[in-house]
Amino acid sequence: MATVYQAEINYSCFLNPDGSTSGKLPDWTASPEALVGYYRNMVLARQLDTKIIALQRTGQIGTYASLLGSEAIDAVTGALMTAQDVLIPYYRNHALQMFRGQDIADMMSYWGGDERGNSDPAMGQDFPNAVPIATQALHATGVATAFKIRGEKRVAVTHCGDGATSKGDFMEALNVAGAWQLPVLFIINNNQWAISVPRSIQCGAETLAQKAMAAGIRGEQVDGNDVIALHEAISTALKHAREGKGATLIEAISYRLSDHTTADDATRYRQNDELKEAWEREPIKRLQTFLHQQGWWDEVQEKAWLDEVSQIISQSVERYLNMPDQPVTNMIDYLYAELPVALQEQRERIIRNAQPGGNHHE
Protein backbone atom coordinates (compact mmCIF):
# COMPACT_ATOMS: atom_id res chain seq x y z
CA MET A 1 0.00 0.00 0.00
CA ALA A 2 1.33 3.43 -0.97
CA THR A 3 0.55 6.81 0.63
CA VAL A 4 -0.80 9.06 -2.10
CA TYR A 5 -1.45 12.14 0.02
CA GLN A 6 -0.24 13.39 3.37
CA ALA A 7 -0.56 16.79 4.97
CA GLU A 8 -0.55 18.63 8.27
CA ILE A 9 -2.24 21.64 9.80
CA ASN A 10 0.03 24.17 11.48
CA TYR A 11 -1.06 26.19 14.51
CA SER A 12 0.53 29.52 15.36
CA CYS A 13 0.55 31.62 18.52
CA PHE A 14 3.07 34.31 19.46
CA LEU A 15 1.26 36.19 22.21
CA ASN A 16 0.17 34.06 25.14
CA PRO A 17 -2.93 34.76 27.28
CA ASP A 18 -0.78 36.25 30.07
CA GLY A 19 0.91 38.70 27.69
CA SER A 20 4.16 36.74 27.45
CA THR A 21 5.51 35.67 24.06
CA SER A 22 6.43 32.36 22.44
CA GLY A 23 9.35 32.00 20.05
CA LYS A 24 10.93 34.71 17.94
CA LEU A 25 8.57 37.56 17.16
CA PRO A 26 8.24 38.88 13.58
CA ASP A 27 10.38 41.92 12.78
CA TRP A 28 7.39 44.26 12.41
CA THR A 29 6.59 43.86 16.13
CA ALA A 30 9.83 45.65 17.09
CA SER A 31 8.01 48.99 16.79
CA PRO A 32 4.70 49.88 18.45
CA GLU A 33 2.70 51.44 15.61
CA ALA A 34 0.83 48.39 14.32
CA LEU A 35 0.26 46.80 17.71
CA VAL A 36 -0.95 50.00 19.34
CA GLY A 37 -3.25 50.51 16.35
CA TYR A 38 -4.72 47.05 16.85
CA TYR A 39 -5.24 47.70 20.54
CA ARG A 40 -6.97 51.03 19.98
CA ASN A 41 -9.30 49.55 17.39
CA MET A 42 -10.17 46.56 19.55
CA VAL A 43 -11.03 48.83 22.48
CA LEU A 44 -13.22 50.96 20.21
CA ALA A 45 -14.97 47.83 18.90
CA ARG A 46 -15.67 46.51 22.40
CA GLN A 47 -16.93 49.80 23.78
CA LEU A 48 -19.19 50.25 20.76
CA ASP A 49 -20.47 46.70 21.17
CA THR A 50 -21.36 47.44 24.79
CA LYS A 51 -23.23 50.61 23.80
CA ILE A 52 -25.19 48.90 21.03
CA ILE A 53 -26.35 46.19 23.42
CA ALA A 54 -27.51 48.91 25.83
CA LEU A 55 -29.46 50.53 22.98
CA GLN A 56 -31.06 47.19 22.17
CA ARG A 57 -32.05 46.59 25.77
CA THR A 58 -33.80 49.96 25.84
CA GLY A 59 -35.68 49.35 22.59
CA GLN A 60 -33.62 51.72 20.45
CA ILE A 61 -32.07 49.06 18.22
CA GLY A 62 -33.15 45.64 16.99
CA THR A 63 -31.78 42.16 17.60
CA TYR A 64 -28.01 42.40 17.58
CA ALA A 65 -25.14 39.90 17.23
CA SER A 66 -22.37 40.84 19.65
CA LEU A 67 -18.74 40.54 18.56
CA LEU A 68 -17.43 40.20 22.13
CA GLY A 69 -14.29 38.08 22.04
CA SER A 70 -13.57 38.31 18.31
CA GLU A 71 -12.28 41.89 18.17
CA ALA A 72 -8.74 40.81 17.19
CA ILE A 73 -9.93 38.99 14.06
CA ASP A 74 -11.78 42.03 12.74
CA ALA A 75 -9.09 44.52 13.73
CA VAL A 76 -6.29 42.68 11.94
CA THR A 77 -8.33 41.85 8.84
CA GLY A 78 -9.40 45.48 8.52
CA ALA A 79 -5.85 46.77 8.82
CA LEU A 80 -4.36 44.41 6.24
CA MET A 81 -6.98 44.53 3.50
CA THR A 82 -6.47 47.22 0.87
CA ALA A 83 -9.16 49.61 -0.31
CA GLN A 84 -9.28 47.64 -3.60
CA ASP A 85 -10.06 44.35 -1.89
CA VAL A 86 -13.69 43.39 -1.30
CA LEU A 87 -15.18 42.30 2.00
CA ILE A 88 -18.00 39.79 1.95
CA PRO A 89 -19.00 39.82 5.63
CA TYR A 90 -21.21 37.83 7.89
CA TYR A 91 -23.43 39.20 10.63
CA ARG A 92 -20.71 39.45 13.29
CA ASN A 93 -18.33 41.60 11.21
CA HIS A 94 -19.65 45.06 12.10
CA ALA A 95 -16.31 46.14 13.62
CA LEU A 96 -14.56 45.08 10.43
CA GLN A 97 -17.06 47.08 8.39
CA MET A 98 -16.30 50.08 10.60
CA PHE A 99 -12.55 49.60 10.11
CA ARG A 100 -13.19 49.45 6.36
CA GLY A 101 -14.74 52.92 6.50
CA GLN A 102 -18.45 52.44 7.12
CA ASP A 103 -19.96 55.18 9.25
CA ILE A 104 -20.85 53.89 12.72
CA ALA A 105 -24.27 55.54 12.65
CA ASP A 106 -25.07 53.83 9.35
CA MET A 107 -23.91 50.50 10.74
CA MET A 108 -26.21 50.96 13.72
CA SER A 109 -29.10 51.89 11.46
CA TYR A 110 -28.88 48.44 9.86
CA TRP A 111 -29.24 46.82 13.28
CA GLY A 112 -32.08 49.24 13.93
CA GLY A 113 -33.99 47.71 11.03
CA ASP A 114 -33.15 50.26 8.34
CA GLU A 115 -31.73 48.70 5.18
CA ARG A 116 -30.12 51.99 4.24
CA GLY A 117 -27.43 50.91 6.69
CA ASN A 118 -26.52 48.19 4.21
CA SER A 119 -25.82 50.69 1.42
CA ASP A 120 -23.48 53.27 2.93
CA PRO A 121 -21.47 54.81 0.03
CA ALA A 122 -18.35 54.40 2.20
CA MET A 123 -18.71 50.62 1.79
CA GLY A 124 -17.55 50.93 -1.81
CA GLN A 125 -17.79 47.50 -3.40
CA ASP A 126 -17.94 45.68 -0.07
CA PHE A 127 -21.01 43.49 0.26
CA PRO A 128 -23.85 44.02 2.73
CA ASN A 129 -24.33 41.77 5.75
CA ALA A 130 -25.15 38.12 5.11
CA VAL A 131 -27.50 36.64 7.69
CA PRO A 132 -28.15 33.29 5.95
CA ILE A 133 -25.44 30.95 7.17
CA ALA A 134 -22.47 30.39 4.80
CA THR A 135 -24.04 31.89 1.67
CA GLN A 136 -21.44 34.67 1.75
CA ALA A 137 -18.69 32.12 1.06
CA LEU A 138 -20.18 31.47 -2.38
CA HIS A 139 -20.59 35.18 -3.01
CA ALA A 140 -16.89 35.59 -2.25
CA THR A 141 -15.90 33.03 -4.86
CA GLY A 142 -18.00 34.89 -7.41
CA VAL A 143 -16.19 38.14 -6.62
CA ALA A 144 -12.82 36.38 -6.74
CA THR A 145 -13.70 34.84 -10.11
CA ALA A 146 -14.30 38.33 -11.51
CA PHE A 147 -10.92 39.46 -10.16
CA LYS A 148 -9.19 36.53 -11.83
CA ILE A 149 -10.93 37.00 -15.18
CA ARG A 150 -9.96 40.69 -15.18
CA GLY A 151 -6.40 39.98 -14.10
CA GLU A 152 -6.77 42.24 -11.05
CA LYS A 153 -4.50 41.85 -8.03
CA ARG A 154 -7.38 42.08 -5.59
CA VAL A 155 -8.64 39.67 -2.97
CA ALA A 156 -12.14 38.71 -1.88
CA VAL A 157 -12.18 38.27 1.90
CA THR A 158 -15.02 36.52 3.69
CA HIS A 159 -15.63 35.49 7.30
CA CYS A 160 -17.91 32.95 8.90
CA GLY A 161 -18.46 31.21 12.21
CA ASP A 162 -17.58 27.62 13.00
CA GLY A 163 -21.18 26.55 12.50
CA ALA A 164 -21.13 27.77 8.90
CA THR A 165 -18.40 25.26 8.02
CA SER A 166 -20.99 22.48 8.36
CA LYS A 167 -23.06 23.94 5.52
CA GLY A 168 -22.90 22.72 1.94
CA ASP A 169 -22.51 26.31 0.73
CA PHE A 170 -19.18 26.55 2.58
CA MET A 171 -17.79 23.32 1.17
CA GLU A 172 -18.92 24.19 -2.35
CA ALA A 173 -17.17 27.55 -2.07
CA LEU A 174 -13.93 25.88 -0.96
CA ASN A 175 -14.19 23.43 -3.82
CA VAL A 176 -14.56 26.04 -6.55
CA ALA A 177 -11.88 28.23 -4.95
CA GLY A 178 -9.43 25.34 -5.22
CA ALA A 179 -10.49 24.14 -8.66
CA TRP A 180 -10.21 27.63 -10.15
CA GLN A 181 -7.28 28.88 -8.04
CA LEU A 182 -9.25 31.92 -6.93
CA PRO A 183 -7.89 34.96 -5.04
CA VAL A 184 -10.11 34.50 -2.00
CA LEU A 185 -9.45 34.33 1.73
CA PHE A 186 -11.80 32.41 4.01
CA ILE A 187 -11.50 33.23 7.72
CA ILE A 188 -13.35 31.07 10.22
CA ASN A 189 -14.11 32.72 13.54
CA ASN A 190 -14.14 29.48 15.51
CA ASN A 191 -15.79 30.88 18.62
CA GLN A 192 -16.73 27.37 19.80
CA TRP A 193 -20.51 27.75 19.61
CA ALA A 194 -22.99 27.56 16.72
CA ILE A 195 -25.79 29.15 18.72
CA SER A 196 -26.28 26.38 21.34
CA VAL A 197 -24.29 23.65 19.57
CA PRO A 198 -20.71 23.29 20.82
CA ARG A 199 -17.81 22.82 18.41
CA SER A 200 -17.15 19.37 19.89
CA ILE A 201 -20.28 17.90 18.28
CA GLN A 202 -20.47 20.03 15.13
CA CYS A 203 -17.79 18.17 13.22
CA GLY A 204 -15.71 15.01 13.69
CA ALA A 205 -12.56 16.53 12.21
CA GLU A 206 -9.82 17.51 14.65
CA THR A 207 -9.57 20.97 13.07
CA LEU A 208 -11.83 22.99 10.81
CA ALA A 209 -8.79 24.18 8.87
CA GLN A 210 -8.23 20.72 7.44
CA LYS A 211 -11.37 21.13 5.36
CA ALA A 212 -9.14 23.16 3.05
CA MET A 213 -7.20 20.04 2.11
CA ALA A 214 -10.10 18.37 0.32
CA ALA A 215 -10.40 21.50 -1.81
CA GLY A 216 -6.68 21.69 -2.58
CA ILE A 217 -6.10 25.05 -0.92
CA ARG A 218 -3.91 26.25 1.94
CA GLY A 219 -5.28 25.73 5.42
CA GLU A 220 -3.94 26.73 8.82
CA GLN A 221 -5.05 27.38 12.38
CA VAL A 222 -4.11 30.38 14.52
CA ASP A 223 -4.87 31.73 17.95
CA GLY A 224 -7.66 34.14 17.12
CA ASN A 225 -6.98 36.12 20.30
CA ASP A 226 -3.40 36.82 19.24
CA VAL A 227 -3.06 39.82 16.92
CA ILE A 228 0.50 38.86 16.01
CA ALA A 229 -0.43 35.37 14.83
CA LEU A 230 -3.42 36.77 12.98
CA HIS A 231 -1.28 39.44 11.31
CA GLU A 232 1.22 36.86 10.08
CA ALA A 233 -1.40 34.46 8.77
CA ILE A 234 -3.66 37.04 7.11
CA SER A 235 -0.85 39.06 5.50
CA THR A 236 0.66 35.85 4.08
CA ALA A 237 -2.70 34.68 2.74
CA LEU A 238 -3.44 38.03 1.08
CA LYS A 239 0.01 38.06 -0.55
CA HIS A 240 -0.50 34.47 -1.70
CA ALA A 241 -3.81 35.38 -3.36
CA ARG A 242 -2.49 38.58 -4.95
CA GLU A 243 0.36 36.66 -6.53
CA GLY A 244 -2.11 34.37 -8.27
CA LYS A 245 -1.38 31.37 -6.06
CA GLY A 246 -4.94 30.79 -4.96
CA ALA A 247 -7.07 30.67 -1.86
CA THR A 248 -6.38 30.18 1.85
CA LEU A 249 -8.53 29.02 4.74
CA ILE A 250 -7.62 30.37 8.20
CA GLU A 251 -9.27 28.92 11.28
CA ALA A 252 -8.97 31.52 14.04
CA ILE A 253 -9.59 30.01 17.48
CA SER A 254 -11.55 32.44 19.64
CA TYR A 255 -14.48 32.25 22.04
CA ARG A 256 -17.91 33.85 21.95
CA LEU A 257 -17.95 35.71 25.25
CA SER A 258 -21.49 36.94 24.63
CA ASP A 259 -24.85 35.39 23.93
CA HIS A 260 -25.28 34.34 20.30
CA THR A 261 -27.45 37.43 19.80
CA THR A 262 -29.49 39.64 22.09
CA ALA A 263 -32.35 37.17 21.48
CA ASP A 264 -30.33 34.36 23.06
CA ASP A 265 -29.58 33.30 26.65
CA ALA A 266 -26.31 31.34 26.66
CA THR A 267 -26.66 30.47 30.35
CA ARG A 268 -29.19 27.84 29.29
CA TYR A 269 -26.56 25.74 27.50
CA ARG A 270 -23.10 26.99 28.53
CA GLN A 271 -21.30 26.42 31.83
CA ASN A 272 -20.14 29.49 33.78
CA ASP A 273 -16.74 27.89 34.46
CA GLU A 274 -16.14 27.57 30.72
CA LEU A 275 -16.99 31.23 30.16
CA LYS A 276 -14.81 32.33 33.07
CA GLU A 277 -11.86 30.38 31.65
CA ALA A 278 -12.42 31.91 28.21
CA TRP A 279 -12.20 35.42 29.68
CA GLU A 280 -8.63 34.56 30.72
CA ARG A 281 -7.71 34.13 27.04
CA GLU A 282 -9.49 37.14 25.53
CA PRO A 283 -7.56 39.32 23.07
CA ILE A 284 -7.65 42.85 24.51
CA LYS A 285 -6.22 42.18 27.94
CA ARG A 286 -3.34 40.08 26.61
CA LEU A 287 -2.29 42.76 24.13
CA GLN A 288 -2.66 45.49 26.75
CA THR A 289 -0.36 43.53 29.08
CA PHE A 290 2.22 43.10 26.33
CA LEU A 291 2.13 46.79 25.42
CA HIS A 292 2.57 47.75 29.09
CA GLN A 293 5.56 45.43 29.37
CA GLN A 294 7.13 47.04 26.30
CA GLY A 295 6.54 50.55 27.64
CA TRP A 296 4.33 51.35 24.64
CA TRP A 297 1.07 51.97 26.54
CA ASP A 298 0.23 53.34 29.96
CA GLU A 299 -2.69 54.47 32.12
CA VAL A 300 -2.57 58.04 30.78
CA GLN A 301 -2.85 56.84 27.19
CA GLU A 302 -5.59 54.41 28.20
CA LYS A 303 -7.71 57.11 29.80
CA ALA A 304 -7.18 59.50 26.90
CA TRP A 305 -8.21 56.85 24.39
CA LEU A 306 -11.26 55.76 26.39
CA ASP A 307 -12.37 59.41 26.58
CA GLU A 308 -11.96 59.78 22.81
CA VAL A 309 -13.79 56.51 22.16
CA SER A 310 -16.65 57.65 24.38
CA GLN A 311 -16.96 60.84 22.35
CA ILE A 312 -16.83 58.96 19.03
CA ILE A 313 -19.58 56.60 20.17
CA SER A 314 -21.76 59.33 21.67
CA GLN A 315 -21.65 61.37 18.48
CA SER A 316 -22.41 58.28 16.39
CA VAL A 317 -25.37 57.32 18.58
CA GLU A 318 -26.74 60.86 18.34
CA ARG A 319 -26.52 60.75 14.53
CA TYR A 320 -28.21 57.35 14.49
CA LEU A 321 -31.06 58.37 16.77
CA ASN A 322 -31.66 61.55 14.77
CA MET A 323 -31.72 59.93 11.35
CA PRO A 324 -34.88 60.81 9.45
CA ASP A 325 -37.29 57.93 8.89
CA GLN A 326 -36.92 56.20 5.57
CA PRO A 327 -39.72 56.76 3.04
CA VAL A 328 -42.48 54.20 3.49
CA THR A 329 -42.31 53.50 -0.25
CA ASN A 330 -38.90 51.90 0.28
CA MET A 331 -40.72 48.66 1.06
CA ILE A 332 -41.58 48.50 -2.65
CA ASP A 333 -39.05 50.63 -4.51
CA TYR A 334 -36.19 48.12 -4.43
CA LEU A 335 -38.00 44.91 -5.28
CA TYR A 336 -37.75 45.19 -9.07
CA ALA A 337 -35.77 47.18 -11.62
CA GLU A 338 -39.15 48.03 -13.17
CA LEU A 339 -42.18 47.74 -10.90
CA PRO A 340 -45.02 45.53 -12.13
CA VAL A 341 -48.36 47.28 -12.56
CA ALA A 342 -49.81 45.73 -9.40
CA LEU A 343 -46.97 47.08 -7.28
CA GLN A 344 -47.19 50.49 -8.96
CA GLU A 345 -50.81 50.64 -7.82
CA GLN A 346 -49.85 49.58 -4.30
CA ARG A 347 -47.14 52.21 -4.22
CA GLU A 348 -49.58 54.94 -5.20
CA ARG A 349 -52.03 53.75 -2.54
CA ILE A 350 -49.27 53.83 0.10
CA ILE A 351 -48.42 57.41 -0.84
CA ARG A 352 -52.05 58.48 -0.61
CA ASN A 353 -52.54 56.80 2.76
CA ALA A 354 -49.35 58.32 4.15
CA GLN A 355 -50.51 61.86 3.41
CA PRO A 356 -52.38 63.89 6.04
CA GLY A 357 -56.05 63.08 5.72
CA GLY A 358 -55.33 59.99 3.66
CA ASN A 359 -57.75 57.06 3.69
CA HIS A 360 -55.96 54.74 6.11
CA HIS A 361 -58.67 52.12 5.77
CA GLU A 362 -58.48 51.95 2.00
RALIN-V712206 format. One record per pair of residues at least 6 apart in sequence whose ideal C-beta (glycine too) atoms are under 7 Angstrom apart, sorted by the first residue. I is the first residue (numbers start at 1). J is the second residue. D is the distance in Angstrom with one decimal. If there is no record, write none. Layout:
i=I j=J d=D
i=I j=J d=D
This chain:
i=7 j=213 d=5.3
i=9 j=207 d=5.0
i=9 j=209 d=4.9
i=9 j=210 d=5.3
i=9 j=219 d=6.1
i=9 j=220 d=6.4
i=9 j=221 d=5.7
i=10 j=220 d=5.2
i=11 j=221 d=4.6
i=11 j=222 d=6.9
i=12 j=222 d=5.0
i=12 j=229 d=4.5
i=12 j=232 d=6.5
i=12 j=233 d=6.5
i=13 j=22 d=6.1
i=13 j=223 d=3.9
i=13 j=226 d=5.2
i=13 j=229 d=5.3
i=14 j=21 d=5.8
i=14 j=22 d=5.9
i=14 j=23 d=6.6
i=14 j=25 d=5.9
i=14 j=226 d=5.9
i=14 j=228 d=4.0
i=14 j=229 d=5.3
i=15 j=21 d=6.0
i=15 j=226 d=4.4
i=15 j=227 d=6.9
i=15 j=228 d=5.1
i=15 j=286 d=5.8
i=15 j=287 d=6.8
i=15 j=290 d=5.9
i=16 j=22 d=6.0
i=17 j=280 d=5.8
i=17 j=281 d=4.5
i=17 j=286 d=5.4
i=18 j=289 d=6.9
i=19 j=286 d=5.2
i=19 j=289 d=2.9
i=19 j=290 d=4.5
i=19 j=293 d=6.2
i=25 j=228 d=6.7
i=26 j=228 d=6.8
i=26 j=232 d=6.0
i=28 j=34 d=6.1
i=29 j=35 d=6.4
i=29 j=228 d=6.0
i=32 j=294 d=6.9
i=32 j=296 d=3.9
i=35 j=227 d=6.8
i=35 j=287 d=6.8
i=35 j=291 d=6.4
i=36 j=291 d=6.6
i=36 j=296 d=6.0
i=36 j=297 d=6.5
i=37 j=79 d=6.6
i=38 j=75 d=4.9
i=38 j=76 d=6.4
i=38 j=79 d=6.9
i=38 j=227 d=4.5
i=38 j=287 d=6.6
i=39 j=287 d=5.1
i=39 j=288 d=6.4
i=39 j=291 d=6.1
i=39 j=297 d=6.7
i=40 j=305 d=5.9
i=41 j=75 d=4.4
i=41 j=99 d=6.2
i=42 j=71 d=4.0
i=42 j=72 d=6.2
i=42 j=75 d=5.0
i=42 j=283 d=6.3
i=42 j=284 d=5.1
i=43 j=284 d=6.5
i=43 j=305 d=6.4
i=43 j=309 d=6.3
i=44 j=309 d=5.1
i=44 j=312 d=7.0
i=45 j=67 d=6.4
i=45 j=71 d=4.6
i=45 j=74 d=6.5
i=45 j=75 d=6.8
i=45 j=95 d=3.8
i=46 j=68 d=6.9
i=46 j=71 d=5.7
i=46 j=284 d=6.3
i=47 j=309 d=5.0
i=47 j=313 d=6.2
i=48 j=104 d=6.7
i=48 j=313 d=5.5
i=49 j=66 d=5.6
i=49 j=67 d=5.5
i=49 j=68 d=5.8
i=51 j=313 d=5.2
i=51 j=317 d=6.6
i=52 j=61 d=6.1
i=52 j=64 d=5.6
i=52 j=108 d=6.4
i=52 j=111 d=6.6
i=53 j=64 d=6.4
i=53 j=66 d=6.3
i=53 j=262 d=6.4
i=55 j=61 d=4.2
i=56 j=62 d=7.0
i=56 j=64 d=4.9
i=56 j=262 d=4.8
i=60 j=321 d=6.8
i=61 j=108 d=6.4
i=61 j=111 d=5.2
i=61 j=112 d=4.8
i=62 j=111 d=5.7
i=62 j=112 d=5.8
i=62 j=113 d=4.8
i=63 j=261 d=5.5
i=63 j=262 d=5.5
i=63 j=263 d=4.9
i=64 j=111 d=5.1
i=64 j=261 d=6.3
i=64 j=262 d=4.9
i=65 j=91 d=4.9
i=65 j=92 d=5.0
i=65 j=261 d=4.7
i=66 j=258 d=3.6
i=66 j=259 d=6.9
i=67 j=74 d=6.7
i=67 j=92 d=5.3
i=67 j=94 d=6.5
i=67 j=95 d=5.5
i=68 j=257 d=4.3
i=68 j=258 d=4.0
i=69 j=191 d=6.3
i=69 j=254 d=5.5
i=69 j=255 d=5.1
i=69 j=256 d=5.6
i=69 j=257 d=3.8
i=69 j=258 d=7.0
i=69 j=282 d=5.9
i=70 j=92 d=6.6
i=70 j=189 d=5.2
i=70 j=191 d=6.2
i=70 j=224 d=6.9
i=70 j=254 d=5.0
i=71 j=95 d=6.3
i=71 j=283 d=5.8
i=71 j=284 d=6.4
i=72 j=224 d=6.3
i=72 j=225 d=5.7
i=72 j=227 d=5.0
i=72 j=230 d=5.9
i=72 j=283 d=3.8
i=73 j=187 d=6.7
i=73 j=189 d=5.5
i=73 j=224 d=5.3
i=73 j=230 d=6.4
i=73 j=252 d=5.1
i=73 j=254 d=6.5
i=74 j=93 d=6.2
i=74 j=95 d=4.1
i=74 j=96 d=3.9
i=74 j=99 d=6.6
i=75 j=99 d=6.6
i=75 j=227 d=6.8
i=76 j=227 d=5.6
i=76 j=230 d=4.1
i=76 j=231 d=5.3
i=76 j=234 d=5.7
i=77 j=96 d=5.6
i=77 j=157 d=6.5
i=77 j=187 d=6.6
i=77 j=234 d=6.0
i=78 j=96 d=5.0
i=78 j=99 d=2.9
i=78 j=100 d=5.7
i=79 j=99 d=7.0
i=80 j=231 d=7.0
i=80 j=234 d=5.1
i=80 j=235 d=5.3
i=80 j=238 d=6.1
i=81 j=87 d=6.8
i=81 j=157 d=5.8
i=84 j=154 d=4.9
i=85 j=154 d=5.5
i=85 j=155 d=4.8
i=85 j=157 d=6.0
i=86 j=125 d=5.1
i=86 j=126 d=5.9
i=86 j=143 d=5.2
i=86 j=154 d=6.8
i=86 j=156 d=5.2
i=87 j=96 d=6.6
i=87 j=100 d=5.8
i=87 j=126 d=4.3
i=87 j=127 d=6.8
i=87 j=157 d=5.5
i=88 j=127 d=4.5
i=88 j=136 d=4.8
i=88 j=139 d=5.0
i=88 j=140 d=4.3
i=88 j=143 d=6.4
i=88 j=156 d=6.1
i=88 j=158 d=4.1
i=89 j=96 d=6.3
i=89 j=97 d=6.2
i=89 j=127 d=6.6
i=89 j=129 d=5.9
i=89 j=130 d=6.7
i=89 j=136 d=6.8
i=89 j=159 d=6.2
i=90 j=130 d=5.3
i=90 j=136 d=5.5
i=90 j=159 d=5.4
i=90 j=160 d=5.3
i=90 j=161 d=7.0
i=91 j=129 d=5.3
i=91 j=130 d=6.9
i=91 j=131 d=5.2
i=92 j=161 d=6.9
i=92 j=189 d=6.8
i=93 j=159 d=5.4
i=94 j=107 d=5.4
i=97 j=107 d=5.9
i=98 j=104 d=5.9
i=98 j=107 d=6.1
i=100 j=126 d=6.0
i=101 j=122 d=4.4
i=102 j=120 d=5.0
i=102 j=122 d=5.3
i=102 j=123 d=5.5
i=103 j=120 d=5.8
i=103 j=122 d=5.9
i=104 j=316 d=3.8
i=105 j=316 d=4.8
i=105 j=319 d=3.8
i=105 j=320 d=4.3
i=105 j=323 d=7.0
i=106 j=117 d=4.9
i=106 j=120 d=4.1
i=107 j=117 d=6.1
i=108 j=316 d=6.9
i=108 j=320 d=4.4
i=109 j=116 d=6.1
i=109 j=117 d=3.7
i=109 j=320 d=5.9
i=109 j=323 d=6.0
i=110 j=117 d=3.0
i=110 j=118 d=5.4
i=110 j=129 d=6.6
i=112 j=320 d=6.9
i=114 j=326 d=5.8
i=116 j=326 d=5.9
i=118 j=128 d=3.7
i=118 j=129 d=6.2
i=127 j=139 d=6.2
i=130 j=136 d=3.8
i=133 j=163 d=6.5
i=133 j=164 d=5.0
i=133 j=167 d=5.6
i=134 j=160 d=6.0
i=134 j=164 d=4.0
i=134 j=167 d=3.7
i=134 j=169 d=3.9
i=134 j=170 d=4.3
i=135 j=169 d=5.4
i=136 j=158 d=5.2
i=136 j=160 d=6.8
i=137 j=158 d=5.6
i=137 j=160 d=6.2
i=137 j=169 d=5.8
i=137 j=170 d=5.0
i=137 j=173 d=3.6
i=137 j=186 d=6.5
i=138 j=169 d=5.4
i=138 j=172 d=6.4
i=138 j=173 d=4.9
i=140 j=156 d=4.4
i=140 j=158 d=3.8
i=140 j=173 d=6.7
i=140 j=184 d=5.2
i=141 j=173 d=4.9
i=141 j=176 d=5.1
i=141 j=177 d=5.4
i=141 j=182 d=5.8
i=141 j=184 d=5.9
i=143 j=156 d=4.1
i=144 j=156 d=4.1
i=144 j=177 d=6.9
i=144 j=182 d=3.9
i=144 j=183 d=5.1
i=144 j=184 d=3.9
i=145 j=180 d=6.6
i=145 j=182 d=6.1
i=147 j=154 d=4.7
i=147 j=156 d=6.7
i=147 j=183 d=5.3
i=148 j=182 d=6.0
i=148 j=183 d=6.2
i=153 j=242 d=4.7
i=154 j=183 d=6.8
i=155 j=183 d=5.0
i=155 j=184 d=6.8
i=155 j=185 d=5.8
i=155 j=238 d=5.4
i=155 j=241 d=4.5
i=155 j=242 d=6.2
i=156 j=183 d=6.7
i=156 j=184 d=4.5
i=157 j=185 d=4.7
i=158 j=186 d=5.9
i=159 j=187 d=4.8
i=159 j=189 d=6.0
i=160 j=170 d=6.6
i=160 j=188 d=5.9
i=161 j=189 d=5.4
i=161 j=191 d=6.3
i=161 j=194 d=6.5
i=162 j=188 d=6.1
i=162 j=190 d=4.3
i=162 j=191 d=6.6
i=162 j=192 d=6.9
i=162 j=194 d=6.0
i=162 j=199 d=5.5
i=162 j=202 d=6.4
i=162 j=208 d=6.1
i=163 j=194 d=2.6
i=163 j=197 d=6.7
i=163 j=202 d=6.4
i=164 j=170 d=5.4
i=165 j=188 d=6.0
i=165 j=203 d=6.9
i=165 j=208 d=5.1
i=165 j=211 d=6.2
i=166 j=202 d=5.6
i=166 j=203 d=6.1
i=174 j=186 d=7.0
i=174 j=211 d=6.4
i=174 j=212 d=6.5
i=174 j=215 d=3.8
i=174 j=217 d=6.6
i=174 j=249 d=6.8
i=175 j=215 d=5.1
i=177 j=184 d=5.2
i=177 j=215 d=6.4
i=177 j=217 d=5.9
i=177 j=247 d=4.0
i=178 j=215 d=3.7
i=178 j=216 d=3.8
i=178 j=217 d=4.6
i=178 j=247 d=6.5
i=181 j=246 d=4.2
i=182 j=246 d=6.6
i=182 j=247 d=5.5
i=183 j=241 d=3.9
i=183 j=242 d=6.7
i=184 j=241 d=6.7
i=184 j=247 d=4.7
i=185 j=237 d=4.9
i=185 j=238 d=6.4
i=185 j=241 d=6.1
i=185 j=247 d=6.9
i=185 j=248 d=5.4
i=186 j=247 d=6.9
i=186 j=249 d=4.6
i=187 j=250 d=5.0
i=187 j=252 d=6.1
i=188 j=208 d=5.5
i=188 j=250 d=6.9
i=188 j=251 d=4.6
i=188 j=252 d=6.4
i=189 j=224 d=6.7
i=189 j=252 d=5.8
i=189 j=254 d=5.8
i=190 j=199 d=6.6
i=190 j=208 d=5.9
i=190 j=224 d=6.9
i=190 j=251 d=5.4
i=190 j=252 d=6.3
i=190 j=253 d=5.2
i=190 j=254 d=6.5
i=191 j=254 d=4.8
i=191 j=255 d=5.6
i=191 j=256 d=3.8
i=192 j=198 d=6.4
i=192 j=199 d=4.8
i=192 j=255 d=5.5
i=192 j=256 d=6.5
i=193 j=256 d=5.1
i=193 j=260 d=6.9
i=194 j=202 d=5.8
i=195 j=260 d=4.7
i=195 j=264 d=6.8
i=196 j=269 d=4.2
i=205 j=211 d=6.8
i=207 j=221 d=5.4
i=207 j=251 d=6.2
i=208 j=251 d=4.7
i=209 j=219 d=4.2
i=209 j=220 d=5.7
i=209 j=221 d=4.5
i=209 j=249 d=6.0
i=209 j=251 d=3.9
i=210 j=219 d=6.1
i=211 j=219 d=7.0
i=211 j=249 d=6.8
i=212 j=218 d=6.3
i=212 j=219 d=2.8
i=212 j=249 d=3.8
i=213 j=219 d=6.1
i=217 j=246 d=5.9
i=217 j=247 d=4.4
i=217 j=248 d=6.4
i=217 j=249 d=6.1
i=218 j=240 d=6.7
i=218 j=248 d=4.3
i=218 j=249 d=6.9
i=219 j=249 d=4.5
i=220 j=233 d=6.1
i=220 j=250 d=6.0
i=221 j=251 d=4.5
i=221 j=253 d=6.5
i=222 j=229 d=4.4
i=222 j=230 d=5.9
i=222 j=233 d=4.8
i=222 j=250 d=6.2
i=222 j=252 d=5.5
i=223 j=229 d=5.0
i=223 j=253 d=5.8
i=224 j=230 d=6.7
i=224 j=252 d=3.1
i=224 j=253 d=5.0
i=224 j=254 d=3.7
i=225 j=254 d=5.9
i=225 j=281 d=5.5
i=225 j=282 d=6.1
i=225 j=283 d=4.0
i=225 j=286 d=6.5
i=227 j=283 d=6.8
i=227 j=287 d=5.9
i=230 j=252 d=6.5
i=233 j=250 d=5.2
i=234 j=250 d=6.7
i=237 j=248 d=3.7
i=237 j=250 d=6.2
i=240 j=246 d=7.0
i=240 j=248 d=5.9
i=241 j=247 d=6.7
i=241 j=248 d=6.9
i=255 j=278 d=3.9
i=255 j=281 d=6.7
i=257 j=275 d=7.0
i=257 j=278 d=6.2
i=257 j=279 d=6.6
i=257 j=282 d=6.5
i=259 j=265 d=6.2
i=259 j=266 d=4.6
i=260 j=266 d=6.7
i=288 j=297 d=6.6
i=291 j=297 d=3.7
i=292 j=298 d=7.0
i=328 j=350 d=5.8
i=328 j=354 d=5.4
i=329 j=347 d=5.7
i=329 j=350 d=5.9
i=329 j=351 d=6.5
i=332 j=339 d=6.9
i=332 j=343 d=5.5
i=332 j=346 d=6.4
i=332 j=347 d=4.9
i=335 j=343 d=6.8
i=339 j=347 d=6.7
i=349 j=362 d=6.1
i=352 j=358 d=5.1
i=352 j=359 d=6.9
i=353 j=359 d=6.2
i=353 j=360 d=5.4
i=353 j=362 d=6.0
